[in-house]
Amino acid sequence: MTTSSRIYDTLRQDLVNGRFEAGEKVAISSLKARYDVGLSPLREALNRLAAYGLLIQENQRGFRVPRLERDELDDIAGMRRELEGMALERAIARGDAEWESELLAAAHRLKRADQAPESGDEWERLHGRFHRTLVAPCGSAWLLRFVEQLHDQFDRYRRLAPEAPEVRRVLDAQHDELVALALERDARGARALMDDHIQRSYEVALGSFSRGRLTR
């Protein structure tokens, strides 16, 4: 992995995890020291993140973290339902026995992390892997890119929200239900459940407004 790719991955996770304030101006000099990286690979990573939508490039004034707004969250959640649902239906139609094995393994790892709530970062990593595995054989690299990008944008909101243990238990149980429906090749049922899964997650993400962090 190149230095630019390494810093891109690290900054991407830090931006999604809310380690920078929404609307914050990103000082390149501070980032160089914080991540112990040279100017050239850092600028390359920042330009990639701006193209990806996790930073805003402000002409010659550098970069800024995008603000978080209710209208954008609504749009992201709606597009997740459309595109992730489409990807899931296609994956169920195309997935083979190897995909089934990988899906079961991803679900098992996530369930183990569910039972260890102190491992928050590890749960987030395995949660992302589970959702990627679920739609992996959809047959469209572009669709997978869009789904991944929407997940990252959605998670910027969700991870700022207060904990909702009761909803979390439902969402965790739905992961197993999604696997069962996928293995049964019930594309319609799986898509309906995915719609509900995203809607419940969206309602959790709305809790971020109660913290005064977002713009209505």
C-alpha positions as a Markdown table, in Angstrom:
| # | Residue | x | y | z |
|---|---|---|---|---|
| 1 | Met | 0.0 | 0.0 | 0.0 |
| 2 | Thr | 1.4 | 3.4 | -0.9 |
| 3 | Thr | 1.7 | 6.2 | 1.6 |
| 4 | Ser | -1.1 | 8.1 | -0.2 |
| 5 | Ser | -3.4 | 5.1 | 0.0 |
| 6 | Arg | -2.6 | 4.6 | 3.7 |
| 7 | Ile | -3.3 | 8.2 | 4.6 |
| 8 | Tyr | -6.5 | 8.1 | 2.4 |
| 9 | Asp | -7.8 | 5.1 | 4.3 |
| 10 | Thr | -6.9 | 6.6 | 7.7 |
| 11 | Leu | -8.4 | 10.0 | 7.0 |
| 12 | Arg | -11.5 | 8.4 | 5.5 |
| 13 | Gln | -12.2 | 6.5 | 8.6 |
| 14 | Asp | -11.5 | 9.5 | 10.8 |
| 15 | Leu | -13.9 | 11.7 | 8.8 |
| 16 | Val | -16.7 | 9.0 | 8.9 |
| 17 | Asn | -16.1 | 8.5 | 12.6 |
| 18 | Gly | -16.6 | 12.2 | 13.3 |
| 19 | Arg | -13.1 | 12.9 | 14.5 |
| 20 | Phe | -13.3 | 16.2 | 12.7 |
| 21 | Glu | -16.1 | 18.7 | 13.3 |
| 22 | Ala | -18.7 | 19.2 | 10.6 |
| 23 | Gly | -17.8 | 22.5 | 8.8 |
| 24 | Glu | -14.3 | 22.4 | 10.2 |
| 25 | Lys | -11.5 | 23.8 | 8.0 |
| 26 | Val | -8.8 | 21.2 | 7.6 |
| 27 | Ala | -5.3 | 22.7 | 8.1 |
| 28 | Ile | -2.8 | 20.8 | 5.9 |
| 29 | Ser | 0.1 | 21.7 | 8.2 |
| 30 | Ser | -1.7 | 20.2 | 11.2 |
| 31 | Leu | -2.5 | 17.0 | 9.2 |
| 32 | Lys | 1.1 | 16.6 | 8.2 |
| 33 | Ala | 2.1 | 16.5 | 11.9 |
| 34 | Arg | -0.9 | 14.6 | 13.1 |
| 35 | Tyr | -0.5 | 11.7 | 10.6 |
| 36 | Asp | 3.3 | 12.0 | 10.2 |
| 37 | Val | 3.1 | 12.2 | 6.4 |
| 38 | Gly | 4.7 | 14.3 | 3.6 |
| 39 | Leu | 2.9 | 17.0 | 1.7 |
| 40 | Ser | 2.6 | 15.3 | -1.7 |
| 41 | Pro | 0.9 | 12.0 | -0.5 |
| 42 | Leu | -1.3 | 14.1 | 1.8 |
| 43 | Arg | -2.5 | 16.4 | -0.9 |
| 44 | Glu | -3.2 | 13.3 | -3.1 |
| 45 | Ala | -5.3 | 11.8 | -0.4 |
| 46 | Leu | -7.2 | 15.0 | 0.3 |
| 47 | Asn | -8.0 | 15.4 | -3.4 |
| 48 | Arg | -9.3 | 11.8 | -3.5 |
| 49 | Leu | -11.5 | 12.5 | -0.4 |
| 50 | Ala | -12.9 | 15.6 | -2.0 |
| 51 | Ala | -13.8 | 13.7 | -5.1 |
| 52 | Tyr | -15.4 | 11.0 | -2.9 |
| 53 | Gly | -17.5 | 13.6 | -1.1 |
| 54 | Leu | -16.0 | 13.5 | 2.4 |
| 55 | Leu | -14.2 | 16.8 | 2.0 |
| 56 | Ile | -15.0 | 20.0 | 0.2 |
| 57 | Gln | -12.1 | 21.7 | -1.8 |
| 58 | Glu | -12.3 | 25.5 | -1.5 |
| 59 | Asn | -10.3 | 26.7 | -4.5 |
| 60 | Gln | -7.0 | 27.9 | -3.2 |
| 61 | Arg | -8.1 | 28.0 | 0.5 |
| 62 | Gly | -7.7 | 24.3 | 1.2 |
| 63 | Phe | -10.3 | 21.8 | 2.4 |
| 64 | Arg | -13.3 | 21.8 | 4.7 |
| 65 | Val | -15.3 | 19.0 | 6.3 |
| 66 | Pro | -18.9 | 19.1 | 4.8 |
| 67 | Arg | -21.7 | 20.3 | 7.1 |
| 68 | Leu | -24.3 | 17.8 | 8.2 |
| 69 | Glu | -27.9 | 18.7 | 7.1 |
| 70 | Arg | -31.3 | 17.1 | 7.5 |
| 71 | Asp | -32.1 | 17.4 | 3.8 |
| 72 | Glu | -28.9 | 15.6 | 2.9 |
| 73 | Leu | -29.5 | 12.8 | 5.4 |
| 74 | Asp | -33.0 | 12.3 | 3.9 |
| 75 | Asp | -31.5 | 12.1 | 0.4 |
| 76 | Ile | -28.7 | 9.7 | 1.5 |
| 77 | Ala | -31.2 | 7.4 | 3.2 |
| 78 | Gly | -33.5 | 7.4 | 0.3 |
| 79 | Met | -30.7 | 6.6 | -2.2 |
| 80 | Arg | -29.5 | 3.8 | 0.1 |
| 81 | Arg | -32.9 | 2.2 | 0.0 |
| 82 | Glu | -33.0 | 2.4 | -3.8 |
| 83 | Leu | -29.4 | 1.4 | -4.6 |
| 84 | Glu | -28.7 | -1.1 | -1.8 |
| 85 | Gly | -32.0 | -2.8 | -2.4 |
| 86 | Met | -31.2 | -3.1 | -6.1 |
| 87 | Ala | -27.8 | -4.5 | -5.3 |
| 88 | Leu | -29.2 | -7.0 | -2.8 |
| 89 | Glu | -31.7 | -8.3 | -5.3 |
| 90 | Arg | -29.0 | -8.7 | -8.0 |
| 91 | Ala | -26.7 | -10.4 | -5.5 |
| 92 | Ile | -29.3 | -12.9 | -4.5 |
| 93 | Ala | -29.9 | -13.8 | -8.1 |
| 94 | Arg | -26.2 | -14.1 | -8.9 |
| 95 | Gly | -24.6 | -15.3 | -5.6 |
| 96 | Asp | -23.0 | -18.8 | -5.6 |
| 97 | Ala | -22.0 | -21.3 | -2.9 |
| 98 | Glu | -18.8 | -19.4 | -2.2 |
| 99 | Trp | -20.7 | -16.2 | -1.6 |
| 100 | Glu | -23.1 | -18.1 | 0.8 |
| 101 | Ser | -20.1 | -19.3 | 2.8 |
| 102 | Glu | -18.5 | -15.8 | 2.9 |
| 103 | Leu | -21.9 | -14.3 | 4.0 |
| 104 | Leu | -22.3 | -16.8 | 6.8 |
| 105 | Ala | -18.7 | -16.1 | 8.0 |
| 106 | Ala | -19.2 | -12.3 | 7.9 |
| 107 | Ala | -22.5 | -12.7 | 9.8 |
| 108 | His | -20.8 | -14.9 | 12.4 |
| 109 | Arg | -18.0 | -12.4 | 13.0 |
| 110 | Leu | -20.4 | -9.6 | 13.3 |
| 111 | Lys | -22.6 | -11.5 | 15.8 |
| 112 | Arg | -19.5 | -12.2 | 18.0 |
| 113 | Ala | -18.8 | -8.4 | 17.9 |
| 114 | Asp | -22.4 | -7.7 | 18.8 |
| 115 | Gln | -21.8 | -9.6 | 22.1 |
| 116 | Ala | -18.7 | -7.5 | 22.9 |
| 117 | Pro | -20.1 | -3.9 | 23.0 |
| 118 | Glu | -16.8 | -2.5 | 24.2 |
| 119 | Ser | -15.3 | -3.3 | 20.7 |
| 120 | Gly | -16.9 | -0.3 | 19.0 |
| 121 | Asp | -14.4 | 0.2 | 16.2 |
| 122 | Glu | -14.1 | -3.5 | 15.5 |
| 123 | Trp | -17.9 | -3.7 | 15.3 |
| 124 | Glu | -18.0 | -0.9 | 12.8 |
| 125 | Arg | -15.4 | -2.6 | 10.7 |
| 126 | Leu | -17.2 | -5.9 | 10.7 |
| 127 | His | -20.6 | -4.3 | 10.2 |
| 128 | Gly | -19.3 | -2.6 | 7.0 |
| 129 | Arg | -17.8 | -5.9 | 5.8 |
| 130 | Phe | -21.1 | -7.7 | 6.4 |
| 131 | His | -23.1 | -5.2 | 4.3 |
| 132 | Arg | -20.4 | -5.3 | 1.5 |
| 133 | Thr | -20.4 | -9.1 | 1.5 |
| 134 | Leu | -24.2 | -9.1 | 1.3 |
| 135 | Val | -24.3 | -7.3 | -2.0 |
| 136 | Ala | -20.9 | -8.3 | -3.4 |
| 137 | Pro | -22.0 | -10.5 | -6.3 |
| 138 | Cys | -24.5 | -7.9 | -7.7 |
| 139 | Gly | -22.4 | -7.8 | -10.9 |
| 140 | Ser | -21.9 | -4.0 | -11.1 |
| 141 | Ala | -18.7 | -2.4 | -9.9 |
| 142 | Trp | -20.3 | 1.0 | -10.2 |
| 143 | Leu | -23.3 | 0.0 | -8.1 |
| 144 | Leu | -21.0 | -1.3 | -5.4 |
| 145 | Arg | -19.0 | 2.0 | -5.4 |
| 146 | Phe | -22.2 | 4.0 | -5.0 |
| 147 | Val | -23.4 | 1.8 | -2.2 |
| 148 | Glu | -20.1 | 2.1 | -0.4 |
| 149 | Gln | -20.0 | 5.9 | -0.8 |
| 150 | Leu | -23.6 | 6.2 | 0.6 |
| 151 | His | -22.7 | 4.0 | 3.6 |
| 152 | Asp | -19.8 | 6.3 | 4.5 |
| 153 | Gln | -21.9 | 9.4 | 4.1 |
| 154 | Phe | -24.8 | 7.9 | 6.1 |
| 155 | Asp | -22.4 | 6.8 | 8.9 |
| 156 | Arg | -21.2 | 10.4 | 9.4 |
| 157 | Tyr | -24.6 | 11.0 | 10.8 |
| 158 | Arg | -25.3 | 7.7 | 12.5 |
| 159 | Arg | -22.1 | 7.7 | 14.5 |
| 160 | Leu | -22.9 | 11.1 | 16.0 |
| 161 | Ala | -26.3 | 9.9 | 17.2 |
| 162 | Pro | -27.0 | 8.9 | 20.9 |
| 163 | Glu | -27.0 | 5.2 | 21.6 |
| 164 | Ala | -30.3 | 3.5 | 21.1 |
| 165 | Pro | -29.9 | 0.0 | 22.6 |
| 166 | Glu | -33.5 | -1.2 | 21.8 |
| 167 | Val | -33.2 | -0.2 | 18.2 |
| 168 | Arg | -29.7 | -1.7 | 18.0 |
| 169 | Arg | -31.0 | -5.1 | 19.2 |
| 170 | Val | -33.6 | -5.1 | 16.4 |
| 171 | Leu | -31.0 | -4.0 | 13.8 |
| 172 | Asp | -28.6 | -6.7 | 15.0 |
| 173 | Ala | -31.4 | -9.4 | 14.7 |
| 174 | Gln | -32.2 | -8.2 | 11.2 |
| 175 | His | -28.6 | -9.0 | 10.1 |
| 176 | Asp | -29.4 | -12.7 | 10.7 |
| 177 | Glu | -32.8 | -12.4 | 9.1 |
| 178 | Leu | -31.2 | -10.8 | 6.0 |
| 179 | Val | -28.8 | -13.8 | 5.7 |
| 180 | Ala | -31.6 | -16.3 | 6.1 |
| 181 | Leu | -33.6 | -14.6 | 3.3 |
| 182 | Ala | -30.6 | -14.3 | 1.1 |
| 183 | Leu | -29.8 | -18.1 | 1.5 |
| 184 | Glu | -33.5 | -18.9 | 0.8 |
| 185 | Arg | -33.2 | -16.7 | -2.4 |
| 186 | Asp | -36.1 | -14.6 | -1.3 |
| 187 | Ala | -35.1 | -11.4 | -3.1 |
| 188 | Arg | -38.4 | -9.7 | -2.5 |
| 189 | Gly | -38.5 | -10.4 | 1.2 |
| 190 | Ala | -34.8 | -9.5 | 1.6 |
| 191 | Arg | -35.3 | -6.2 | -0.1 |
| 192 | Ala | -38.3 | -5.3 | 2.1 |
| 193 | Leu | -36.3 | -6.2 | 5.2 |
| 194 | Met | -33.4 | -4.1 | 3.9 |
| 195 | Asp | -35.8 | -1.1 | 3.4 |
| 196 | Asp | -36.9 | -1.5 | 7.0 |
| 197 | His | -33.3 | -1.9 | 8.2 |
| 198 | Ile | -32.2 | 1.3 | 6.6 |
| 199 | Gln | -35.3 | 3.2 | 7.8 |
| 200 | Arg | -34.6 | 2.1 | 11.4 |
| 201 | Ser | -31.0 | 3.2 | 11.1 |
| 202 | Tyr | -32.1 | 6.5 | 9.6 |
| 203 | Glu | -34.4 | 7.1 | 12.6 |
| 204 | Val | -31.4 | 6.5 | 14.9 |
| 205 | Ala | -29.3 | 8.9 | 12.8 |
| 206 | Leu | -32.0 | 11.6 | 13.3 |
| 207 | Gly | -31.1 | 11.5 | 17.0 |
| 208 | Ser | -28.0 | 13.5 | 16.0 |
| 209 | Phe | -30.1 | 16.6 | 15.8 |
| 210 | Ser | -30.8 | 16.4 | 19.5 |
| 211 | Arg | -27.2 | 17.0 | 20.1 |
| 212 | Gly | -27.2 | 20.3 | 18.2 |
| 213 | Arg | -24.6 | 19.0 | 15.7 |
| 214 | Leu | -26.6 | 19.2 | 12.5 |
| 215 | Thr | -28.4 | 21.9 | 10.5 |
| 216 | Arg | -32.1 | 21.6 | 10.0 |
